[in-house]
Amino acid sequence: MKSTFAPASLSPAFYRSRRRIAPWLLNGAMLVVCFFVLIPVLATILTSLKQQTDVQRNPPVLFPCDTPDGQFSLNTCRWSVEGYTRIIEPRPNAEALLGFEYAGRMVSVYLPNTLIYAVSGSVLVTALAGMAGYVFSRYRFRARRALMIGILAITGIPLLTNLIALYRIGVFLRQTFPGYEERLYVIVVYVGFFLPFSIWIVKSFFDTIPRELEEASFIDGCTPASSLIRIVAPLAAPGLTSAFLMAFVGIWNEFIAGYLLVGKATLRTAMFGLYDFIGQFVIGYQVLAAGCIMVAAPVVIMFLFFRKTFFRAMVEGALKG
C-alpha cells in the first residue's frame, strides 16, 4: 500500500538548513567541552597571579577585583606576580649579562635538567626507532614476527613495575664505578621505556612509503644507508616527529623515575621541583600554581608549533599503518 505521508522534514529546504546548522551545533558543542576542560587551567593561571592574602580567602574568589563593600570593579583588581618572583628569585649580579641572575632552583637547576633529559632522550629514541622501524619494515628475517610481538608486549609493562630493579642496578653502578654518572643512567632508562612504542609508530610510516622509490635511488647509485637518509627519512618525517614529541612529553612529565633513580639534588627534574614546593610552601598555592604554569608552558608552546605534524602523524599512522 503506497503511503501518502510526506513530512515536510524530508524536503530539500530542510536538508539545506540542516547542512547550514550542523556545523554551528558541532562547533558550539566543542566550545562547551573545551570550556569545561580549560576551567582547571584557567583557575591555575588566575591563582598564580594572586596575592597570598587573596589565595587564602574563605570563601575563595575567582577574580581578586572586589571592593571592601563586596562590589566587583576592574579598577580594584589586585593582580600580583608574587608566585613567579618567589620561584625565579631574581638577584642583582654585576657580572651577569643583564645585570641580574635567577637564583631560584626551579629555573637554575630543575628546568635545565629536565630539558637535558627530555631533549637527549627524545633524540636517541627517534634515531633508534627510525633505524629499527626501517629494518622491521623493509627486511624479512628469522624471528622478525616474534621480535615485533615482544616489542609490542613490552609497551604494556609500566615503568613503575621495573623501578625496584632499576634502582638496584643504579646502586650497583654507583658503588662499582667511581665515575658513575646518574644523569646518563636516567637517560638510558627513559630511552628504554619510550623506545618500543616509538618503533611501532615509525614502522607504520615506513610501511606506507613505496619500495619503488628506494629501488629507483639504488639505480641512481645510492646505497641503502644514503637512500634511507635522503629518500625515506624525509617522507617519514611526520612519524619521526611524532615519536620525538611523544618521548619528549613523556620524559618531561615523568616524576617517579627521576625521583627514585637520581640521588643528587642538583640533577633532579622539574616535577621534583614542584613536589619540593609543596613541602616548602604549605599554604603558598600561588607559588605552586606559578610553578605548574612554568613547567607546562614549554610543552604547550611546542605543541602549538608542531600540532599539525603531530595530528597528521597520528591520523596517517592509524589509517595506513
N, C-alpha and C positions, 0 to 999 in steps of 0.2 A: 504494500500500500504506500503510495507516494505521499510524503509529508508536505504539507503546505506551510509549515512553520519556518519562517526565515527571519531570525532575530537580527536586529539592527547591528548587534555587536560584530557580526560577520561581514559587515560592509567594508568596502575598500577604505572609506574615510576612517573607520575605526582602526584598521591596521596602520594607516599613515600616522594617526595621532599616537598610537602605541609606540611606533618607532621613534617618534619625537620625544615622548615622555619617558621611555625606558632608560635612556642614558642619564637623564636627570635624577630618576629614582635610584639608579645604581650608584651614581656619584654621591648623592645625598646619604645613602646608607654607608658608603665607605667613609665619608666625612664624619659621621656619627661614631663609627667604630674607631677611627683614628683619634677622635677627640677623647674617648674614654681610655684608649691606650696611652695617650700622651699626658693624661692627668698626673700620674706619678712623676713624670719627667718635669712637668711644669711646676709641680709642688716642690721638687728638689731644687730647681733653679731659683724659685722665689725664696725658699728657706736659706739658700746660700747668700742671698742679698739682704738678709735681715740682720738687725742688731740682736744681741743675745737677750736683751730685755723683751723684744717682740717675739722671739722664739719661745720664751718661757711663759708667755701669757696664757692664762686659762680663763675662759675658753680661748682656743687659738684663733687667729685671724689669718686669712689668706693674703690680704694686702695690708701692709702697715701704713695705712693712709687715713686713719680715723682721728678725729679731733677729741679733745677732752670730754666733750659732751656726747660722744658717740656718733657723730656725723662723719660721712665719708667725704674727703676732699683731697684732690690730687696735689694741692699746694702744701699739704702736711705730710706727704709721703716721707718715710724715714728709711730710705734705702742705704745700704752700707756694704762695703767690701771688706768688712772685718774678718770674715771667714777666710777669704783668699789671702789677706795680709798675714794672718797667723800661720797659714800654710807656707807661703813663699818666704816670709821673713826677710824683706829687703833691708840690707845694711850698707851704709856708706863704705866705699873702698876706693881710695885714690888710685890704686894700681889696676883696677878693673877697667874694661873698655868703656863702659857707660858711666863710670864713677860710683857704681854700687854693685853689689852681688846679692845673690839669693842664697840665704843660709838655711832655708827650710829643707829638711831631709827628703820631703816628697819631690822637690824639684832638683835637688843636688845629688840625690842618691837613688831613690826608688824608681822614678820615671826613667832616668837614663839606663838603669839596669834592665828594666822591663823592655825598653826599646832595643837593647843589645840582644836580649833573649829572643824577642819576637822577630826581629829582622834576620838575625843569623839562622835561627831555627827554621823560619819560613823559606829562606833562600835554599838551605840544604834540603828541606822537604820537597820543594819544587824541582830542584835539579835531580834528586834521586828518583822522585816519582816520574819525572819525564823520561829518564833512561829506562826505568823498569817498565813503565807503561808502554813504551815503544817496543821493547823486547816482547812483552806479552801480546802485543797487537800484531806484530809482523812475523814472528818466528814461531815455529811449532817444534817442540822438543819434549822429551820424556818428562813425566811428572808435571807438565805445564798446568793441566787442569787441577791437580792436587795442590800445587802451589797457590793457584788463584783462589781455590776454596779455602785454603789455610789462611791466606791474607785476609779474605773476607771474614773468616771466623774470628781473627784477631781483633777486628774492628769492634766486635761486640763485647770485648773484655774491657771494663772500665779501668782507668788509671789507678783508682783507689785500691783495686784488688792487688796490684803489684807493688804498692808503696812500701810495705814492710820489707820485701825482698830488695827493692831498690835502695832503701835506707841502709840495710845491712851491707850491701855492696859499696855504698858510699863510705860507710865507716871503715870497711876493709881497705879501700883505696886510700883513705886519709891516713890510716895507720901504717900502710905498707910503703907508700911512695911519698917522700918528703916534699916533692914539688907538685903534689896533687892540687888540681885547680877545680874547685867546686862549680864555678861558672861553666866550664867546659862539660862537666858531667851532667849538669842540668840541661844544657842544650842537647846533648845526646839523648837524654830521656825524652825530651819534648819531640825530637825528630822521630824517635822510635814509636811514639804514641800516635802522632798525626800522619805518619808516612803510609800505613796500609790503606786507609780510606782514600788518600790522595792518589795512590796508584790506580785505584779503580776509576776515579774521576778522569784522570788524564788518559787512561787506556780507552775509555769510551770516546774521547775526541780523536785519538789516533785511528780508531776503527772507522770513523766517518771520512777519513782522508783517502782518496783513491790511490791504490798502489801504482796506477799508471803514471802518476806524477813522479814517483821515485824512479820507476823504470826509465822514464824519459831523461831524468837527470843522470842516470848511470850511462846512458848512451852519450850524453854530453861530456862525460869524463868525471862525474862526481863519484866520490867514494860513499859508502853507507853513512859514515860519520858526517861528511860535508853535506850530504843530502838531508840528513836529519836536522842539521843546524840551519841550512839555507832554505829548504823547501818545507819540511814537515813541521818544524817547530813554530815558524810564523803562522801557519794555518791552525795550529793547535794552541795559539796564544790565549784564547778565552778560557780553555781548560786549565792551562798553566797558571793564569791569573786567578782563576777560581780556587785552585789548590793553594796558592800563596795567601790569598785573603782568608780562607778558612783556617789555615795554620796560624796566620798572624793573629787573628781574633781569638782563637783558642788559647794560644800561648799568652796573649795579653791579659786575658780574663782568668787565667789559671791561678789558683791560690795554694791549694794543699801541698802540691809537689814542691813549689818554690819555698813554702814554709818549712817543710819537713826535711828536704834534702840540702838546704843551704844553712850552714851554721853561722857564717859571718853576717853580722848586721849590715855591713857595707855592701853586701851582694844581694840583699833582699829585693823583692819586687814591689810594684805599686799596690797590689792587693794586700800585701802585708802592711804597707804604709797606712791603708785605710783601717785595717784591724788595729794598728798601733794608735791611731787617732781615737778609736773607741775607748781604748784604755786610758789615754791621756786626758781626753775631754769628755767626761761622762755626760754632761748636760750641754756641751757646746755643739749642738746639732748643726748650726750654721757652718762650723768648721768641717764637720763630717760631710755635709752636703756639698760644700765647695770642693772638697777632695774628690767626691764622686764625680762631679762635673769635670774636673781636671783630668781624671783618669779616663772617662768616657769620651771626652772631646776628640782625641786623636783618631779613635776608631770610627766615630761618626763622620768626621771630616774625610777620612779615607774612603768610606763607603759612598759618600756624596760624589766623589771624583770617579770612582770605579763601579758605580752601581749598574750602569748599562752593560759593561763587560761581565759583571758577576751574574746578573739575571739572564743574560744571553747564554752564559756557560751552563747555568742550571737548566734552562729550557732545552738547549740543544743536546746536552748530555742525557736528559731524560727521554727525549724523543728519538735520538739517533744511537744512543749507547746500546 
